[in-house]
Amino acid sequence: MMKIYYAVKSQFYVDGTITSELNGTKRAFEKPDNTRTQLLHKDVYIDWFPSKREAFAKIKEVKGASR
């Protein structure tokens, strides 16, 4: 059975800035793989969650780490 998965994009910049936001959804039979991309001035993570609640909890967690 297909489910909807929610993507959270978190960006960690070399200057210490951290951002996190809901980045879209995907219908799939299995959860998409989480990814990490290292760029010159930031690391970008895309994490997938099976519910909006879990996705927003991750955003809150990441934003809390930036304080």
C-alpha positions as CSV (number, residue, x, y, z in Angstrom):
1,M,0.0,0.0,0.0
2,M,1.3,3.4,-0.9
3,K,1.9,5.9,1.9
4,I,2.7,9.6,1.9
5,Y,6.2,10.5,3.3
6,Y,7.2,14.0,4.4
7,A,10.7,15.5,3.6
8,V,12.5,17.8,6.0
9,K,15.4,19.8,4.7
10,S,17.9,20.9,7.3
11,Q,20.9,23.1,6.4
12,F,23.9,23.6,8.6
13,Y,26.1,26.5,7.4
14,V,29.8,26.9,8.3
15,D,29.0,30.2,10.1
16,G,26.8,28.3,12.5
17,T,23.4,29.2,10.9
18,I,20.9,26.4,10.9
19,T,17.7,26.2,9.0
20,S,15.1,23.5,8.8
21,E,11.8,23.3,6.8
22,L,9.2,21.0,5.4
23,N,10.4,20.3,1.9
24,G,7.7,18.3,0.2
25,T,6.0,15.0,0.1
26,K,6.3,11.8,-1.9
27,R,3.9,8.9,-2.4
28,A,5.8,5.6,-2.1
29,F,5.6,2.0,-1.0
30,E,8.7,2.3,1.1
31,K,10.3,5.3,2.9
32,P,12.7,7.1,0.7
33,D,16.4,7.1,1.8
34,N,17.6,10.0,3.8
35,T,20.4,12.0,2.1
36,R,23.3,14.2,3.1
37,T,25.0,16.6,0.7
38,Q,28.2,18.4,1.6
39,L,28.7,21.7,-0.1
40,L,31.4,24.3,0.2
41,H,29.5,26.4,2.8
42,K,26.9,24.1,4.2
43,D,25.8,20.5,4.7
44,V,22.2,19.7,3.5
45,Y,20.2,16.9,5.0
46,I,16.9,15.5,3.6
47,D,15.2,13.3,6.1
48,W,11.9,11.5,5.4
49,F,9.1,10.8,7.9
50,P,5.9,8.8,7.7
51,S,3.8,11.5,9.3
52,K,3.6,15.3,9.4
53,R,3.8,15.2,13.2
54,E,7.2,13.5,13.1
55,A,8.4,15.8,10.4
56,F,7.4,18.9,12.4
57,A,9.0,17.4,15.5
58,K,12.3,17.1,13.6
59,I,12.1,20.7,12.4
60,K,11.5,21.8,16.0
61,E,14.4,19.7,17.2
62,V,16.8,21.1,14.6
63,K,15.7,24.7,15.2
64,G,16.1,24.2,18.9
65,A,19.7,23.1,18.3
66,S,20.4,26.5,16.7
67,R,19.7,28.5,19.9
